[in-house]
Structure formats: structure tokens, C-alpha cells
């Protein structure tokens, strides 16, 4: 919407725009305004639950990266789970980059684990890159502690989409699973099931964590695969 676009442009930081463009190379430069996250979050809280915000949430697709970020922030403030889930379904196909995907983290999901997990099982089988990534990142954020089920490891291990931002999410998920649920996760590395590149990337991320003891890190290093060609098209 023009009113919101005008407001967002007043928050632009040219230097931060250059940084953002380098950080998110899949988004055209002309689609980036350049707004720091704390400023955008504050604006989201300011307009949340207003007619302006309500109208904006119905205006998909958006033109700018920051509009998508704002959309994610507004949805994360939603208090009604059924509304949140419906609007998440509408929004996911329009996410076109890893940053918006990872920014979108509705804490209300944690209060409705059964319904959220059912939705995740649907999202993870999508043909849309960032819907799949969102499903994996949601499992990482909300289902590796009290809501963890061993079958979730199996679900993520079967994501073989040869897309960089998907496989990085798989690696990221399994690195955290090694930290939080090592007993259930180690077998996936002792008898490798992930794509070799993803297997090694997950081990690398886990080894880099300060939450894993030094002796355990040495063991994880021993599980690295010697041959791990990239699954991505050059």
C-alpha cells in the first residue's frame, strides 16, 4: 500500500541497504529499501491491529523486501491462532528469500504444537523453496525441546530438495538437534542418511557451537564424510 510504502521509505538507511543487498543476493536491489530490523519491528507494533495494518495484510504480493518483513512481523503479533494459521498459509507462497523466511517466527506456534506440527508436515512437502525452509526452521525453533518427537528427525532427513537454502536449513536443523537431542540424532550421522554436503555442513555447524564439549566435537569430526560433492547446480 502506498501509505505504508511512503512511511517505510522515510526509515531508509542507504548504507544498510547496500549491506542488505549483499546479504540477500536473490532479491533484486530495486526491491530493497534498507531498514534496520529494530526500526521495522517498532513500526509493526505501532500499526498492529489498525485498519491500515489489516488492509496491508490483504495486499499480496508486496513490492519491497521490507514490506514482506513487515508482513511477517505483523503476523507474529497475531493473538488468534486460527487467524495466524490461515494468514500464514496465504503468506508463505510470497516469501522469496531466506531473510523474510527466518524473520517470520510466530511464538503462538509454541502454544499450539499439535496444529502447528500438522501444518508443518504439509509445508515441508511443498514445491516452494521458502515454504519448505519455513517448515524446517519452525521445527528447529519450536520442536527441539519440550515438543520434540523423534519422528521429526526422520521427516527432515527425507528432504532431498537440491536447493541451497533448503539444504542449509536441513543442516542448521540437524546441527541444533545434535546439541539438544544428541541421543536421537547421532544415529543419523553414524549411518549417514542426509545428502553428503548437508551431512558435513551439519557437523561443521555443531562443532562450531560452544554448547558441545570438546571431546564430543572430536567424535563428531570423525563422522565427516570424505567425499561430499555439492548437490547444487553451478
Phi and psi in degrees as a GROMACS rama.xvg file:
@    title "Ramachandran Plot"
@    xaxis  label "Phi"
@    yaxis  label "Psi"
@TYPE xy
-61.349  -41.0759  UNK-2
-60.6355  -45.3743  UNK-3
-70.0353  -40.2217  UNK-4
-58.4231  -42.8542  UNK-5
-62.4392  -41.7362  UNK-6
-64.1231  -42.6797  UNK-7
-64.0409  -37.9296  UNK-8
-67.2505  -24.175  UNK-9
-74.0646  -14.3884  UNK-10
-96.1165  3.09385  UNK-11
-64.7058  141.315  UNK-12
-125.031  104.158  UNK-13
-54.1138  -41.203  UNK-14
-67.513  -39.6799  UNK-15
-68.9119  -30.4312  UNK-16
-62.3089  -43.9772  UNK-17
-61.8946  -41.9505  UNK-18
-62.1323  -45.1036  UNK-19
-62.9961  -41.6876  UNK-20
-60.7978  -37.0097  UNK-21
-73.3166  -34.3994  UNK-22
-74.5743  -29.8468  UNK-23
-124.887  74.1493  UNK-24
-68.1516  -14.742  UNK-25
-80.9309  -8.54677  UNK-26
-101.174  128.434  UNK-27
-56.8087  140.416  UNK-28
-58.1839  -34.3708  UNK-29
-70.7361  -9.42272  UNK-30
-95.9639  5.58067  UNK-31
-111.78  126.86  UNK-32
-89.015  -45.8023  UNK-33
98.2695  73.1931  UNK-34
-126.276  129.745  UNK-35
-69.5711  143.504  UNK-36
-54.4114  -46.4765  UNK-37
-59.1354  -36.4676  UNK-38
-67.1894  -42.1851  UNK-39
-69.3046  -37.1383  UNK-40
-64.4866  -40.2631  UNK-41
-62.6888  -41.0085  UNK-42
-65.7021  -39.2678  UNK-43
-60.3202  -43.6536  UNK-44
-65.7374  -32.9585  UNK-45
-66.9257  -40.8348  UNK-46
-99.289  -4.42339  UNK-47
-55.5919  140.207  UNK-48
66.8868  20.5496  UNK-49
-102.766  166.095  UNK-50
-63.372  -34.384  UNK-51
-61.0248  -47.3065  UNK-52
-65.3257  -41.0425  UNK-53
-61.5919  -43.2027  UNK-54
-65.8085  -40.8981  UNK-55
-60.8451  -40.8349  UNK-56
-66.9766  -15.8629  UNK-57
-96.1395  -1.84511  UNK-58
-98.8012  80.2362  UNK-59
-118.739  141.404  UNK-60
-81.6916  163.595  UNK-61
-93.2757  163.401  UNK-62
-89.0089  -40.217  UNK-63
-108.151  151.155  UNK-64
-52.7854  -45.7077  UNK-65
-68.3241  -25.7053  UNK-66
-67.0775  -39.5974  UNK-67
-66.3915  -40.1357  UNK-68
-61.2852  -44.4494  UNK-69
-61.2547  -41.9572  UNK-70
-58.0216  -45.0743  UNK-71
-62.2295  -43.8876  UNK-72
-64.095  -40.7335  UNK-73
-66.008  -42.2282  UNK-74
-64.0413  -36.1117  UNK-75
-65.9054  -18.7083  UNK-76
-89.9081  -4.74626  UNK-77
-65.4785  136.039  UNK-78
-99.7974  -15.5221  UNK-79
-98.9916  114.261  UNK-80
-62.8688  -40.2091  UNK-81
-63.9639  -37.5423  UNK-82
-67.4772  -44.7698  UNK-83
-57.7876  -46.8824  UNK-84
-63.9611  -43.3613  UNK-85
-63.743  -42.2112  UNK-86
-74.6973  -27.7122  UNK-87
-65.1709  -44.0769  UNK-88
-57.7955  -39.6815  UNK-89
-70.525  -35.1726  UNK-90
-81.1924  -36.8359  UNK-91
-52.7399  -43.3595  UNK-92
-62.8978  -15.5393  UNK-93
-97.7567  -3.86272  UNK-94
-75.483  127.368  UNK-95
-126.115  20.0233  UNK-96
-162.516  159.891  UNK-97
-67.7546  -32.2267  UNK-98
-67.9745  -46.7527  UNK-99
-62.036  -42.6214  UNK-100
-56.503  -49.7538  UNK-101
-78.0894  -21.2948  UNK-102
-71.2159  -29.9051  UNK-103
-80.2996  100.179  UNK-104
-140.168  77.3165  UNK-105
-70.4697  114.166  UNK-106
-64.8259  -18.293  UNK-107
-62.9823  -23.8531  UNK-108
-56.0893  -39.2378  UNK-109
-64.9205  -24.389  UNK-110
-87.1134  -8.13472  UNK-111
-133.133  61.0597  UNK-112
-62.7507  -37.8421  UNK-113
-64.9736  -49.8215  UNK-114
-67.3197  -38.2458  UNK-115
-66.4733  -42.6567  UNK-116
-64.1455  -38.5537  UNK-117
-60.4143  -40.8779  UNK-118
-67.9656  -39.8668  UNK-119
-59.9887  -40.1522  UNK-120
-62.3511  -30.1407  UNK-121
-75.1942  -47.0876  UNK-122
-63.1677  -36.7508  UNK-123
-70.6354  -15.5722  UNK-124
-98.1002  8.06645  UNK-125
-67.8877  159.974  UNK-126
-91.5597  -0.854338  UNK-127
-96.8818  122.201  UNK-128
-48.5738  -51.0262  UNK-129
-82.8333  -15.5494  UNK-130
-70.98  -42.4226  UNK-131
-63.6652  -45.7208  UNK-132
-61.1949  -41.2016  UNK-133
-60.9574  -40.3958  UNK-134
-61.1161  -45.2916  UNK-135
-66.9835  -44.7939  UNK-136
-65.3404  -34.1887  UNK-137
-66.7832  -38.9604  UNK-138
-62.2256  -39.7434  UNK-139
-64.257  -44.6706  UNK-140
-76.7852  -35.2787  UNK-141
-118.071  -6.17293  UNK-142
-132.325  27.3542  UNK-143
-110.584  3.30653  UNK-144
-118.399  -114.938  UNK-145
-62.6925  -30.4662  UNK-146
-92.8737  8.69191  UNK-147
-66.9458  138.744  UNK-148
-131.859  133.896  UNK-149
-53.1811  -31.3693  UNK-150
-62.0235  -21.807  UNK-151
-65.3679  -34.4929  UNK-152
-61.0047  -41.6593  UNK-153
-62.9591  -42.2368  UNK-154
-59.4961  -48.8494  UNK-155
-70.1132  -33.8729  UNK-156
-65.0385  -18.4226  UNK-157
-94.4328  10.7572  UNK-158
-88.772  100.432  UNK-159
-108.638  15.8643  UNK-160
-58.3673  119.266  UNK-161
-79.9126  57.6671  UNK-162
-121.867  129.091  UNK-163
-52.6964  -49.4393  UNK-164
-72.1402  -17.9553  UNK-165
-81.1219  -49.5261  UNK-166
-67.2472  -30.7302  UNK-167
-64.6216  -36.9525  UNK-168
-66.4687  -40.2143  UNK-169
-61.1433  -45.7808  UNK-170
-62.7395  -43.3831  UNK-171
-61.0478  -44.6428  UNK-172
-60.05  -49.3373  UNK-173
-69.9641  -27.7688  UNK-174
-66.091  -40.2687  UNK-175
-71.7409  -35.1227  UNK-176
-64.3192  -35.7336  UNK-177
-63.5022  -32.1184  UNK-178
-77.9962  -45.8392  UNK-179
-93.4757  -29.5217  UNK-180
-133.951  57.1343  UNK-181
-60.2578  -38.1502  UNK-182
-59.9685  -41.1609  UNK-183
-82.5152  -24.8617  UNK-184
-90.9443  -35.5761  UNK-185
-52.9189  -40.5379  UNK-186
-56.3714  -26.5689  UNK-187
-71.392  -15.4786  UNK-188
-105.826  -27.6847  UNK-189
-72.4372  -34.7313  UNK-190
-121.567  90.0175  UNK-191
-56.1233  134.404  UNK-192
-128.369  -20.0163  UNK-193
-77.838  165.128  UNK-194
-58.2356  139.405  UNK-195
-52.3593  -43.2495  UNK-196
-61.0451  -42.9194  UNK-197
-68.8984  -40.9723  UNK-198
-52.921  -52.1303  UNK-199
-68.7121  -37.3425  UNK-200
-65.7906  -39.5494  UNK-201
-63.3289  -42.8659  UNK-202
-63.2289  -42.0821  UNK-203
-59.5755  -47.4252  UNK-204
-64.1798  -38.4222  UNK-205
-66.5889  -42.7279  UNK-206
-64.6949  -30.9132  UNK-207
-73.68  -13.9448  UNK-208
-77.5272  138.635  UNK-209
-76.9328  -8.02234  UNK-210
-85.8234  -3.10487  UNK-211
-107.93  127.585  UNK-212
-60.9485  154.62  UNK-213
-58.0758  -43.8512  UNK-214
-64.5241  -34.7377  UNK-215
-69.064  -34.9119  UNK-216
-63.1574  -39.958  UNK-217
-62.285  -40.3246  UNK-218
-64.9517  -43.4658  UNK-219
-62.581  -38.4117  UNK-220
-60.932  -33.196  UNK-221
-69.8474  -14.7719  UNK-222
-91.114  -0.354487  UNK-223
-63.7856  139.635  UNK-224
-84.6725  135.64  UNK-225
-72.1172  -29.254  UNK-226
-120.725  113.948  UNK-227
-141.108  72.1901  UNK-228
-63.7557  149.532  UNK-229
-66.7663  135.389  UNK-230
-86.3002  1.81317  UNK-231
-95.4154  145.265  UNK-232
-68.396  139.636  UNK-233
